[in-house]
Amino acid sequence: MSDPVPVSDLPFITSLSELSKEDRERFGLYLPSGHRNAYRVERMKGHGGSRTDPSWDRTANQHTCCNSRVYWRHKVACPLLELNGE
Ligand SMILES: [Zn+2]
């Protein structure tokens, strides 16, 4: 199997149902264990975050925008995501 598409090249999607099984495998959405790669799925849904985001509070260990305690993911209702959405 070839290496999956780099995270930075993943397309944005609204729902996983937009993707065929081949797409999902190509985008590396399945871990060897068979579980979903939640990080990649959240990135593709536009919820991806980073420790380098201005909203990430290193002291409180959460995003100040939506109180998400997971640095790589904003909550669905995050106000920053609404600003960035189309
Ligand atoms: Zn947020």
PDB file of the backbone (N, CA, C, O) and the ligand in Angstrom, with CONECT records:
HET     ZN  A 101       1
ATOM      1  N   MET A   1       0.849  -1.202   0.000  1.00  0.00           N
ATOM      2  CA  MET A   1       0.000   0.000   0.000  1.00  0.00           C
ATOM      3  C   MET A   1       0.876   1.239   0.000  1.00  0.00           C
ATOM      4  O   MET A   1       1.892   1.277   0.694  1.00  0.00           O
ATOM      5  N   SER A   2       0.500   2.252  -0.765  1.00  0.00           N
ATOM      6  CA  SER A   2       1.290   3.474  -0.801  1.00  0.00           C
ATOM      7  C   SER A   2       0.999   4.327   0.423  1.00  0.00           C
ATOM      8  O   SER A   2       0.001   4.128   1.117  1.00  0.00           O
ATOM      9  N   ASP A   3       1.892   5.283   0.675  1.00  0.00           N
ATOM     10  CA  ASP A   3       1.707   6.169   1.823  1.00  0.00           C
ATOM     11  C   ASP A   3       0.477   7.028   1.611  1.00  0.00           C
ATOM     12  O   ASP A   3       0.185   7.431   0.486  1.00  0.00           O
ATOM     13  N   PRO A   4      -0.246   7.312   2.684  1.00  0.00           N
ATOM     14  CA  PRO A   4      -1.433   8.176   2.541  1.00  0.00           C
ATOM     15  C   PRO A   4      -1.045   9.613   2.210  1.00  0.00           C
ATOM     16  O   PRO A   4       0.094  10.030   2.418  1.00  0.00           O
ATOM     17  N   VAL A   5      -2.002  10.346   1.699  1.00  0.00           N
ATOM     18  CA  VAL A   5      -1.842  11.758   1.379  1.00  0.00           C
ATOM     19  C   VAL A   5      -1.401  12.509   2.642  1.00  0.00           C
ATOM     20  O   VAL A   5      -1.915  12.232   3.726  1.00  0.00           O
ATOM     21  N   PRO A   6      -0.453  13.460   2.523  1.00  0.00           N
ATOM     22  CA  PRO A   6      -0.053  14.234   3.709  1.00  0.00           C
ATOM     23  C   PRO A   6      -1.240  15.004   4.294  1.00  0.00           C
ATOM     24  O   PRO A   6      -2.132  15.441   3.567  1.00  0.00           O
ATOM     25  N   VAL A   7      -1.232  15.158   5.601  1.00  0.00           N
ATOM     26  CA  VAL A   7      -2.351  15.832   6.270  1.00  0.00           C
ATOM     27  C   VAL A   7      -2.615  17.208   5.659  1.00  0.00           C
ATOM     28  O   VAL A   7      -3.766  17.623   5.527  1.00  0.00           O
ATOM     29  N   SER A   8      -1.541  17.914   5.288  1.00  0.00           N
ATOM     30  CA  SER A   8      -1.717  19.271   4.762  1.00  0.00           C
ATOM     31  C   SER A   8      -2.391  19.270   3.392  1.00  0.00           C
ATOM     32  O   SER A   8      -2.884  20.308   2.950  1.00  0.00           O
ATOM     33  N   ASP A   9      -2.420  18.124   2.717  1.00  0.00           N
ATOM     34  CA  ASP A   9      -3.039  18.042   1.390  1.00  0.00           C
ATOM     35  C   ASP A   9      -4.446  17.448   1.430  1.00  0.00           C
ATOM     36  O   ASP A   9      -5.059  17.231   0.385  1.00  0.00           O
ATOM     37  N   LEU A  10      -4.952  17.187   2.624  1.00  0.00           N
ATOM     38  CA  LEU A  10      -6.286  16.597   2.713  1.00  0.00           C
ATOM     39  C   LEU A  10      -7.338  17.605   2.265  1.00  0.00           C
ATOM     40  O   LEU A  10      -7.239  18.781   2.614  1.00  0.00           O
ATOM     41  N   PRO A  11      -8.332  17.181   1.509  1.00  0.00           N
ATOM     42  CA  PRO A  11      -9.421  18.092   1.117  1.00  0.00           C
ATOM     43  C   PRO A  11     -10.388  18.285   2.271  1.00  0.00           C
ATOM     44  O   PRO A  11     -10.434  17.475   3.196  1.00  0.00           O
ATOM     45  N   PHE A  12     -11.159  19.358   2.213  1.00  0.00           N
ATOM     46  CA  PHE A  12     -12.190  19.567   3.226  1.00  0.00           C
ATOM     47  C   PHE A  12     -13.482  18.896   2.790  1.00  0.00           C
ATOM     48  O   PHE A  12     -13.844  18.901   1.614  1.00  0.00           O
ATOM     49  N   ILE A  13     -14.153  18.331   3.748  1.00  0.00           N
ATOM     50  CA  ILE A  13     -15.405  17.633   3.472  1.00  0.00           C
ATOM     51  C   ILE A  13     -16.452  18.067   4.489  1.00  0.00           C
ATOM     52  O   ILE A  13     -16.121  18.596   5.550  1.00  0.00           O
ATOM     53  N   THR A  14     -17.706  17.841   4.158  1.00  0.00           N
ATOM     54  CA  THR A  14     -18.774  18.079   5.126  1.00  0.00           C
ATOM     55  C   THR A  14     -19.082  16.794   5.873  1.00  0.00           C
ATOM     56  O   THR A  14     -19.365  16.799   7.070  1.00  0.00           O
ATOM     57  N   SER A  15     -19.019  15.705   5.143  1.00  0.00           N
ATOM     58  CA  SER A  15     -19.382  14.427   5.749  1.00  0.00           C
ATOM     59  C   SER A  15     -18.518  13.330   5.153  1.00  0.00           C
ATOM     60  O   SER A  15     -18.132  13.390   3.986  1.00  0.00           O
ATOM     61  N   LEU A  16     -18.221  12.334   5.963  1.00  0.00           N
ATOM     62  CA  LEU A  16     -17.438  11.204   5.471  1.00  0.00           C
ATOM     63  C   LEU A  16     -18.162  10.457   4.369  1.00  0.00           C
ATOM     64  O   LEU A  16     -17.534   9.736   3.594  1.00  0.00           O
ATOM     65  N   SER A  17     -19.468  10.616   4.288  1.00  0.00           N
ATOM     66  CA  SER A  17     -20.236   9.896   3.279  1.00  0.00           C
ATOM     67  C   SER A  17     -19.906  10.383   1.873  1.00  0.00           C
ATOM     68  O   SER A  17     -20.265   9.735   0.889  1.00  0.00           O
ATOM     69  N   GLU A  18     -19.218  11.531   1.775  1.00  0.00           N
ATOM     70  CA  GLU A  18     -18.794  12.030   0.463  1.00  0.00           C
ATOM     71  C   GLU A  18     -17.667  11.196  -0.129  1.00  0.00           C
ATOM     72  O   GLU A  18     -17.381  11.286  -1.323  1.00  0.00           O
ATOM     73  N   LEU A  19     -17.034  10.393   0.699  1.00  0.00           N
ATOM     74  CA  LEU A  19     -15.831   9.692   0.270  1.00  0.00           C
ATOM     75  C   LEU A  19     -16.096   8.220   0.002  1.00  0.00           C
ATOM     76  O   LEU A  19     -16.822   7.554   0.740  1.00  0.00           O
ATOM     77  N   SER A  20     -15.488   7.731  -1.073  1.00  0.00           N
ATOM     78  CA  SER A  20     -15.551   6.301  -1.343  1.00  0.00           C
ATOM     79  C   SER A  20     -14.566   5.587  -0.426  1.00  0.00           C
ATOM     80  O   SER A  20     -13.731   6.218   0.222  1.00  0.00           O
ATOM     81  N   LYS A  21     -14.674   4.281  -0.381  1.00  0.00           N
ATOM     82  CA  LYS A  21     -13.751   3.490   0.440  1.00  0.00           C
ATOM     83  C   LYS A  21     -12.312   3.712  -0.024  1.00  0.00           C
ATOM     84  O   LYS A  21     -11.389   3.781   0.787  1.00  0.00           O
ATOM     85  N   GLU A  22     -12.137   3.823  -1.358  1.00  0.00           N
ATOM     86  CA  GLU A  22     -10.789   4.047  -1.887  1.00  0.00           C
ATOM     87  C   GLU A  22     -10.253   5.394  -1.424  1.00  0.00           C
ATOM     88  O   GLU A  22      -9.091   5.506  -1.033  1.00  0.00           O
ATOM     89  N   ASP A  23     -11.123   6.440  -1.469  1.00  0.00           N
ATOM     90  CA  ASP A  23     -10.711   7.760  -0.993  1.00  0.00           C
ATOM     91  C   ASP A  23     -10.249   7.685   0.459  1.00  0.00           C
ATOM     92  O   ASP A  23      -9.192   8.195   0.830  1.00  0.00           O
ATOM     93  N   ARG A  24     -11.075   7.037   1.256  1.00  0.00           N
ATOM     94  CA  ARG A  24     -10.763   6.974   2.687  1.00  0.00           C
ATOM     95  C   ARG A  24      -9.426   6.314   2.937  1.00  0.00           C
ATOM     96  O   ARG A  24      -8.662   6.738   3.805  1.00  0.00           O
ATOM     97  N   GLU A  25      -9.147   5.268   2.167  1.00  0.00           N
ATOM     98  CA  GLU A  25      -7.869   4.591   2.347  1.00  0.00           C
ATOM     99  C   GLU A  25      -6.727   5.472   1.854  1.00  0.00           C
ATOM    100  O   GLU A  25      -5.661   5.530   2.467  1.00  0.00           O
ATOM    101  N   ARG A  26      -6.967   6.155   0.739  1.00  0.00           N
ATOM    102  CA  ARG A  26      -5.937   7.031   0.185  1.00  0.00           C
ATOM    103  C   ARG A  26      -5.624   8.184   1.144  1.00  0.00           C
ATOM    104  O   ARG A  26      -4.476   8.616   1.251  1.00  0.00           O
ATOM    105  N   PHE A  27      -6.644   8.673   1.831  1.00  0.00           N
ATOM    106  CA  PHE A  27      -6.457   9.785   2.750  1.00  0.00           C
ATOM    107  C   PHE A  27      -6.001   9.323   4.130  1.00  0.00           C
ATOM    108  O   PHE A  27      -5.864  10.127   5.052  1.00  0.00           O
ATOM    109  N   GLY A  28      -5.772   8.040   4.260  1.00  0.00           N
ATOM    110  CA  GLY A  28      -5.225   7.526   5.513  1.00  0.00           C
ATOM    111  C   GLY A  28      -6.188   7.617   6.684  1.00  0.00           C
ATOM    112  O   GLY A  28      -5.780   7.850   7.822  1.00  0.00           O
ATOM    113  N   LEU A  29      -7.463   7.430   6.397  1.00  0.00           N
ATOM    114  CA  LEU A  29      -8.450   7.588   7.469  1.00  0.00           C
ATOM    115  C   LEU A  29      -8.597   6.360   8.348  1.00  0.00           C
ATOM    116  O   LEU A  29      -9.302   6.378   9.357  1.00  0.00           O
ATOM    117  N   TYR A  30      -7.912   5.284   7.944  1.00  0.00           N
ATOM    118  CA  TYR A  30      -7.998   4.085   8.774  1.00  0.00           C
ATOM    119  C   TYR A  30      -6.640   3.755   9.352  1.00  0.00           C
ATOM    120  O   TYR A  30      -5.633   3.730   8.643  1.00  0.00           O
ATOM    121  N   LEU A  31      -6.626   3.505  10.628  1.00  0.00           N
ATOM    122  CA  LEU A  31      -5.405   3.096  11.297  1.00  0.00           C
ATOM    123  C   LEU A  31      -5.225   1.599  11.078  1.00  0.00           C
ATOM    124  O   LEU A  31      -6.185   0.894  10.764  1.00  0.00           O
ATOM    125  N   PRO A  32      -3.982   1.107  11.246  1.00  0.00           N
ATOM    126  CA  PRO A  32      -3.766  -0.339  11.080  1.00  0.00           C
ATOM    127  C   PRO A  32      -4.695  -1.168  11.960  1.00  0.00           C
ATOM    128  O   PRO A  32      -5.016  -2.307  11.622  1.00  0.00           O
ATOM    129  N   SER A  33      -5.120  -0.615  13.065  1.00  0.00           N
ATOM    130  CA  SER A  33      -6.016  -1.330  13.977  1.00  0.00           C
ATOM    131  C   SER A  33      -7.434  -1.431  13.424  1.00  0.00           C
ATOM    132  O   SER A  33      -8.264  -2.171  13.952  1.00  0.00           O
ATOM    133  N   GLY A  34      -7.707  -0.668  12.336  1.00  0.00           N
ATOM    134  CA  GLY A  34      -9.059  -0.666  11.802  1.00  0.00           C
ATOM    135  C   GLY A  34      -9.885   0.503  12.324  1.00  0.00           C
ATOM    136  O   GLY A  34     -10.966   0.786  11.807  1.00  0.00           O
ATOM    137  N   HIS A  35      -9.375   1.184  13.354  1.00  0.00           N
ATOM    138  CA  HIS A  35     -10.078   2.351  13.873  1.00  0.00           C
ATOM    139  C   HIS A  35      -9.891   3.529  12.928  1.00  0.00           C
ATOM    140  O   HIS A  35      -8.962   3.559  12.120  1.00  0.00           O
ATOM    141  N   ARG A  36     -10.782   4.485  13.044  1.00  0.00           N
ATOM    142  CA  ARG A  36     -10.649   5.705  12.263  1.00  0.00           C
ATOM    143  C   ARG A  36      -9.532   6.578  12.805  1.00  0.00           C
ATOM    144  O   ARG A  36      -9.295   6.636  14.012  1.00  0.00           O
ATOM    145  N   ASN A  37      -8.860   7.246  11.906  1.00  0.00           N
ATOM    146  CA  ASN A  37      -7.867   8.227  12.314  1.00  0.00           C
ATOM    147  C   ASN A  37      -8.604   9.539  12.604  1.00  0.00           C
ATOM    148  O   ASN A  37      -8.816  10.348  11.701  1.00  0.00           O
ATOM    149  N   ALA A  38      -8.984   9.740  13.843  1.00  0.00           N
ATOM    150  CA  ALA A  38      -9.844  10.869  14.214  1.00  0.00           C
ATOM    151  C   ALA A  38      -9.176  12.197  13.882  1.00  0.00           C
ATOM    152  O   ALA A  38      -9.854  13.156  13.512  1.00  0.00           O
ATOM    153  N   TYR A  39      -7.867  12.261  14.008  1.00  0.00           N
ATOM    154  CA  TYR A  39      -7.158  13.500  13.719  1.00  0.00           C
ATOM    155  C   TYR A  39      -7.382  13.913  12.268  1.00  0.00           C
ATOM    156  O   TYR A  39      -7.717  15.065  11.993  1.00  0.00           O
ATOM    157  N   ARG A  40      -7.200  12.982  11.348  1.00  0.00           N
ATOM    158  CA  ARG A  40      -7.377  13.305   9.923  1.00  0.00           C
ATOM    159  C   ARG A  40      -8.829  13.635   9.604  1.00  0.00           C
ATOM    160  O   ARG A  40      -9.103  14.535   8.810  1.00  0.00           O
ATOM    161  N   VAL A  41      -9.746  12.919  10.211  1.00  0.00           N
ATOM    162  CA  VAL A  41     -11.162  13.188   9.949  1.00  0.00           C
ATOM    163  C   VAL A  41     -11.522  14.594  10.401  1.00  0.00           C
ATOM    164  O   VAL A  41     -12.212  15.315   9.680  1.00  0.00           O
ATOM    165  N   GLU A  42     -11.066  14.993  11.579  1.00  0.00           N
ATOM    166  CA  GLU A  42     -11.379  16.341  12.080  1.00  0.00           C
ATOM    167  C   GLU A  42     -10.732  17.401  11.198  1.00  0.00           C
ATOM    168  O   GLU A  42     -11.325  18.449  10.945  1.00  0.00           O
ATOM    169  N   ARG A  43      -9.533  17.133  10.736  1.00  0.00           N
ATOM    170  CA  ARG A  43      -8.875  18.075   9.827  1.00  0.00           C
ATOM    171  C   ARG A  43      -9.714  18.267   8.567  1.00  0.00           C
ATOM    172  O   ARG A  43      -9.913  19.391   8.107  1.00  0.00           O
ATOM    173  N   MET A  44     -10.192  17.181   8.029  1.00  0.00           N
ATOM    174  CA  MET A  44     -10.947  17.257   6.777  1.00  0.00           C
ATOM    175  C   MET A  44     -12.281  17.962   6.981  1.00  0.00           C
ATOM    176  O   MET A  44     -12.812  18.575   6.055  1.00  0.00           O
ATOM    177  N   LYS A  45     -12.812  17.877   8.169  1.00  0.00           N
ATOM    178  CA  LYS A  45     -14.078  18.547   8.454  1.00  0.00           C
ATOM    179  C   LYS A  45     -13.843  20.013   8.824  1.00  0.00           C
ATOM    180  O   LYS A  45     -14.793  20.743   9.110  1.00  0.00           O
ATOM    181  N   GLY A  46     -12.596  20.438   8.819  1.00  0.00           N
ATOM    182  CA  GLY A  46     -12.302  21.841   9.101  1.00  0.00           C
ATOM    183  C   GLY A  46     -12.249  22.159  10.580  1.00  0.00           C
ATOM    184  O   GLY A  46     -12.266  23.328  10.967  1.00  0.00           O
ATOM    185  N   HIS A  47     -12.184  21.133  11.408  1.00  0.00           N
ATOM    186  CA  HIS A  47     -12.136  21.371  12.853  1.00  0.00           C
ATOM    187  C   HIS A  47     -10.719  21.297  13.394  1.00  0.00           C
ATOM    188  O   HIS A  47     -10.496  21.388  14.601  1.00  0.00           O
ATOM    189  N   GLY A  48      -9.769  21.132  12.493  1.00  0.00           N
ATOM    190  CA  GLY A  48      -8.412  20.888  12.944  1.00  0.00           C
ATOM    191  C   GLY A  48      -7.820  22.069  13.686  1.00  0.00           C
ATOM    192  O   GLY A  48      -8.049  23.221  13.319  1.00  0.00           O
ATOM    193  N   GLY A  49      -7.076  21.788  14.707  1.00  0.00           N
ATOM    194  CA  GLY A  49      -6.388  22.822  15.466  1.00  0.00           C
ATOM    195  C   GLY A  49      -4.928  22.467  15.622  1.00  0.00           C
ATOM    196  O   GLY A  49      -4.461  21.445  15.118  1.00  0.00           O
ATOM    197  N   SER A  50      -4.220  23.319  16.322  1.00  0.00           N
ATOM    198  CA  SER A  50      -2.805  23.093  16.507  1.00  0.00           C
ATOM    199  C   SER A  50      -2.354  23.779  17.790  1.00  0.00           C
ATOM    200  O   SER A  50      -2.965  24.748  18.241  1.00  0.00           O
ATOM    201  N   ARG A  51      -1.273  23.260  18.369  1.00  0.00           N
ATOM    202  CA  ARG A  51      -0.698  23.915  19.550  1.00  0.00           C
ATOM    203  C   ARG A  51      -0.184  25.307  19.197  1.00  0.00           C
ATOM    204  O   ARG A  51       0.012  26.135  20.086  1.00  0.00           O
ATOM    205  N   THR A  52       0.037  25.574  17.916  1.00  0.00           N
ATOM    206  CA  THR A  52       0.559  26.887  17.525  1.00  0.00           C
ATOM    207  C   THR A  52      -0.571  27.869  17.219  1.00  0.00           C
ATOM    208  O   THR A  52      -0.295  29.031  16.920  1.00  0.00           O
ATOM    209  N   ASP A  53      -1.837  27.439  17.284  1.00  0.00           N
ATOM    210  CA  ASP A  53      -2.950  28.377  17.100  1.00  0.00           C
ATOM    211  C   ASP A  53      -2.883  29.459  18.174  1.00  0.00           C
ATOM    212  O   ASP A  53      -2.561  29.165  19.325  1.00  0.00           O
ATOM    213  N   PRO A  54      -3.188  30.722  17.809  1.00  0.00           N
ATOM    214  CA  PRO A  54      -3.230  31.785  18.828  1.00  0.00           C
ATOM    215  C   PRO A  54      -4.250  31.475  19.925  1.00  0.00           C
ATOM    216  O   PRO A  54      -4.126  31.965  21.048  1.00  0.00           O
ATOM    217  N   SER A  55      -5.247  30.671  19.602  1.00  0.00           N
ATOM    218  CA  SER A  55      -6.299  30.381  20.572  1.00  0.00           C
ATOM    219  C   SER A  55      -5.883  29.316  21.583  1.00  0.00           C
ATOM    220  O   SER A  55      -6.574  29.115  22.582  1.00  0.00           O
ATOM    221  N   TRP A  56      -4.763  28.629  21.341  1.00  0.00           N
ATOM    222  CA  TRP A  56      -4.361  27.554  22.260  1.00  0.00           C
ATOM    223  C   TRP A  56      -3.696  28.155  23.492  1.00  0.00           C
ATOM    224  O   TRP A  56      -2.676  28.836  23.382  1.00  0.00           O
ATOM    225  N   ASP A  57      -4.265  27.908  24.644  1.00  0.00           N
ATOM    226  CA  ASP A  57      -3.737  28.394  25.909  1.00  0.00           C
ATOM    227  C   ASP A  57      -2.881  27.288  26.523  1.00  0.00           C
ATOM    228  O   ASP A  57      -3.401  26.290  27.023  1.00  0.00           O
ATOM    229  N   ARG A  58      -1.556  27.480  26.477  1.00  0.00           N
ATOM    230  CA  ARG A  58      -0.650  26.441  26.954  1.00  0.00           C
ATOM    231  C   ARG A  58      -0.764  26.224  28.451  1.00  0.00           C
ATOM    232  O   ARG A  58      -0.488  25.131  28.945  1.00  0.00           O
ATOM    233  N   THR A  59      -1.166  27.251  29.172  1.00  0.00           N
ATOM    234  CA  THR A  59      -1.270  27.133  30.620  1.00  0.00           C
ATOM    235  C   THR A  59      -2.522  26.357  31.013  1.00  0.00           C
ATOM    236  O   THR A  59      -2.487  25.460  31.856  1.00  0.00           O
ATOM    237  N   ALA A  60      -3.623  26.731  30.378  1.00  0.00           N
ATOM    238  CA  ALA A  60      -4.892  26.074  30.711  1.00  0.00           C
ATOM    239  C   ALA A  60      -5.083  24.784  29.929  1.00  0.00           C
ATOM    240  O   ALA A  60      -5.989  24.003  30.218  1.00  0.00           O
ATOM    241  N   ASN A  61      -4.217  24.563  28.927  1.00  0.00           N
ATOM    242  CA  ASN A  61      -4.341  23.384  28.077  1.00  0.00           C
ATOM    243  C   ASN A  61      -5.707  23.284  27.413  1.00  0.00           C
ATOM    244  O   ASN A  61      -6.345  22.231  27.436  1.00  0.00           O
ATOM    245  N   GLN A  62      -6.140  24.368  26.832  1.00  0.00           N
ATOM    246  CA  GLN A  62      -7.385  24.332  26.076  1.00  0.00           C
ATOM    247  C   GLN A  62      -7.407  25.487  25.076  1.00  0.00           C
ATOM    248  O   GLN A  62      -6.654  26.451  25.211  1.00  0.00           O
ATOM    249  N   HIS A  63      -8.269  25.379  24.085  1.00  0.00           N
ATOM    250  CA  HIS A  63      -8.484  26.484  23.165  1.00  0.00           C
ATOM    251  C   HIS A  63      -9.397  27.503  23.846  1.00  0.00           C
ATOM    252  O   HIS A  63     -10.454  27.151  24.368  1.00  0.00           O
ATOM    253  N   THR A  64      -8.981  28.757  23.834  1.00  0.00           N
ATOM    254  CA  THR A  64      -9.775  29.784  24.505  1.00  0.00           C
ATOM    255  C   THR A  64     -11.056  30.091  23.728  1.00  0.00           C
ATOM    256  O   THR A  64     -12.010  30.621  24.297  1.00  0.00           O
ATOM    257  N   CYS A  65     -11.085  29.765  22.439  1.00  0.00           N
ATOM    258  CA  CYS A  65     -12.253  30.076  21.608  1.00  0.00           C
ATOM    259  C   CYS A  65     -13.441  29.180  21.927  1.00  0.00           C
ATOM    260  O   CYS A  65     -14.577  29.649  21.975  1.00  0.00           O
ATOM    261  N   CYS A  66     -13.188  27.903  22.143  1.00  0.00           N
ATOM    262  CA  CYS A  66     -14.296  26.961  22.314  1.00  0.00           C
ATOM    263  C   CYS A  66     -14.090  26.025  23.502  1.00  0.00           C
ATOM    264  O   CYS A  66     -14.880  25.107  23.720  1.00  0.00           O
ATOM    265  N   ASN A  67     -13.030  26.261  24.263  1.00  0.00           N
ATOM    266  CA  ASN A  67     -12.726  25.440  25.438  1.00  0.00           C
ATOM    267  C   ASN A  67     -12.428  23.984  25.098  1.00  0.00           C
ATOM    268  O   ASN A  67     -12.509  23.108  25.959  1.00  0.00           O
ATOM    269  N   SER A  68     -12.082  23.733  23.840  1.00  0.00           N
ATOM    270  CA  SER A  68     -11.679  22.376  23.498  1.00  0.00           C
ATOM    271  C   SER A  68     -10.384  22.051  24.227  1.00  0.00           C
ATOM    272  O   SER A  68      -9.437  22.836  24.201  1.00  0.00           O
ATOM    273  N   ARG A  69     -10.344  20.906  24.869  1.00  0.00           N
ATOM    274  CA  ARG A  69      -9.142  20.516  25.600  1.00  0.00           C
ATOM    275  C   ARG A  69      -8.222  19.632  24.760  1.00  0.00           C
ATOM    276  O   ARG A  69      -7.203  19.139  25.242  1.00  0.00           O
ATOM    277  N   VAL A  70      -8.595  19.445  23.512  1.00  0.00           N
ATOM    278  CA  VAL A  70      -7.779  18.660  22.596  1.00  0.00           C
ATOM    279  C   VAL A  70      -7.156  19.626  21.591  1.00  0.00           C
ATOM    280  O   VAL A  70      -7.872  20.253  20.810  1.00  0.00           O
ATOM    281  N   TYR A  71      -5.817  19.751  21.607  1.00  0.00           N
ATOM    282  CA  TYR A  71      -5.191  20.807  20.802  1.00  0.00           C
ATOM    283  C   TYR A  71      -5.429  20.648  19.310  1.00  0.00           C
ATOM    284  O   TYR A  71      -5.479  21.641  18.584  1.00  0.00           O
ATOM    285  N   TRP A  72      -5.579  19.391  18.832  1.00  0.00           N
ATOM    286  CA  TRP A  72      -5.704  19.189  17.380  1.00  0.00           C
ATOM    287  C   TRP A  72      -7.144  19.279  16.913  1.00  0.00           C
ATOM    288  O   TRP A  72      -7.431  19.022  15.744  1.00  0.00           O
ATOM    289  N   ARG A  73      -8.057  19.639  17.807  1.00  0.00           N
ATOM    290  CA  ARG A  73      -9.454  19.658  17.400  1.00  0.00           C
ATOM    291  C   ARG A  73     -10.194  20.808  18.067  1.00  0.00           C
ATOM    292  O   ARG A  73     -10.102  20.988  19.281  1.00  0.00           O
ATOM    293  N   HIS A  74     -10.928  21.585  17.278  1.00  0.00           N
ATOM    294  CA  HIS A  74     -11.846  22.576  17.836  1.00  0.00           C
ATOM    295  C   HIS A  74     -13.219  21.936  17.964  1.00  0.00           C
ATOM    296  O   HIS A  74     -13.559  21.010  17.227  1.00  0.00           O
ATOM    297  N   LYS A  75     -13.998  22.439  18.903  1.00  0.00           N
ATOM    298  CA  LYS A  75     -15.364  21.928  19.019  1.00  0.00           C
ATOM    299  C   LYS A  75     -16.171  22.372  17.810  1.00  0.00           C
ATOM    300  O   LYS A  75     -15.867  23.388  17.185  1.00  0.00           O
ATOM    301  N   VAL A  76     -17.213  21.594  17.484  1.00  0.00           N
ATOM    302  CA  VAL A  76     -18.022  21.883  16.304  1.00  0.00           C
ATOM    303  C   VAL A  76     -18.609  23.293  16.389  1.00  0.00           C
ATOM    304  O   VAL A  76     -18.734  23.974  15.371  1.00  0.00           O
ATOM    305  N   ALA A  77     -18.963  23.728  17.581  1.00  0.00           N
ATOM    306  CA  ALA A  77     -19.604  25.031  17.751  1.00  0.00           C
ATOM    307  C   ALA A  77     -18.591  26.155  17.947  1.00  0.00           C
ATOM    308  O   ALA A  77     -18.967  27.261  18.337  1.00  0.00           O
ATOM    309  N   CYS A  78     -17.321  25.890  17.684  1.00  0.00           N
ATOM    310  CA  CYS A  78     -16.292  26.907  17.902  1.00  0.00           C
ATOM    311  C   CYS A  78     -16.577  28.172  17.083  1.00  0.00           C
ATOM    312  O   CYS A  78     -16.800  28.079  15.876  1.00  0.00           O
ATOM    313  N   PRO A  79     -16.574  29.338  17.708  1.00  0.00           N
ATOM    314  CA  PRO A  79     -16.843  30.591  16.977  1.00  0.00           C
ATOM    315  C   PRO A  79     -15.778  30.897  15.924  1.00  0.00           C
ATOM    316  O   PRO A  79     -16.079  31.534  14.915  1.00  0.00           O
ATOM    317  N   LEU A  80     -14.555  30.458  16.140  1.00  0.00           N
ATOM    318  CA  LEU A  80     -13.509  30.691  15.136  1.00  0.00           C
ATOM    319  C   LEU A  80     -13.813  29.940  13.852  1.00  0.00           C
ATOM    320  O   LEU A  80     -13.545  30.442  12.760  1.00  0.00           O
ATOM    321  N   LEU A  81     -14.364  28.756  13.971  1.00  0.00           N
ATOM    322  CA  LEU A  81     -14.662  27.960  12.784  1.00  0.00           C
ATOM    323  C   LEU A  81     -15.778  28.608  11.984  1.00  0.00           C
ATOM    324  O   LEU A  81     -15.779  28.551  10.755  1.00  0.00           O
ATOM    325  N   GLU A  82     -16.721  29.219  12.672  1.00  0.00           N
ATOM    326  CA  GLU A  82     -17.790  29.918  11.946  1.00  0.00           C
ATOM    327  C   GLU A  82     -17.245  31.073  11.139  1.00  0.00           C
ATOM    328  O   GLU A  82     -17.705  31.345  10.029  1.00  0.00           O
ATOM    329  N   LEU A  83     -16.259  31.754  11.705  1.00  0.00           N
ATOM    330  CA  LEU A  83     -15.650  32.868  10.983  1.00  0.00           C
ATOM    331  C   LEU A  83     -14.933  32.388   9.734  1.00  0.00           C
ATOM    332  O   LEU A  83     -14.935  33.056   8.700  1.00  0.00           O
ATOM    333  N   ASN A  84     -14.309  31.200   9.849  1.00  0.00           N
ATOM    334  CA  ASN A  84     -13.524  30.699   8.737  1.00  0.00           C
ATOM    335  C   ASN A  84     -14.369  29.951   7.716  1.00  0.00           C
ATOM    336  O   ASN A  84     -13.930  29.744   6.584  1.00  0.00           O
ATOM    337  N   GLY A  85     -15.555  29.550   8.094  1.00  0.00           N
ATOM    338  CA  GLY A  85     -16.370  28.744   7.201  1.00  0.00           C
ATOM    339  C   GLY A  85     -16.920  29.566   6.051  1.00  0.00           C
ATOM    340  O   GLY A  85     -16.929  30.796   6.090  1.00  0.00           O
ATOM    341  N   GLU A  86     -17.376  28.864   5.030  1.00  0.00           N
ATOM    342  CA  GLU A  86     -17.884  29.621   3.877  1.00  0.00           C
ATOM    343  C   GLU A  86     -19.348  29.947   4.065  1.00  0.00           C
ATOM    344  O   GLU A  86     -19.955  30.580   3.201  1.00  0.00           O
TER     345      GLU A  86
HETATM  346 ZN    ZN A 101     -11.996  26.687  18.903  1.00  0.00          ZN2+
END
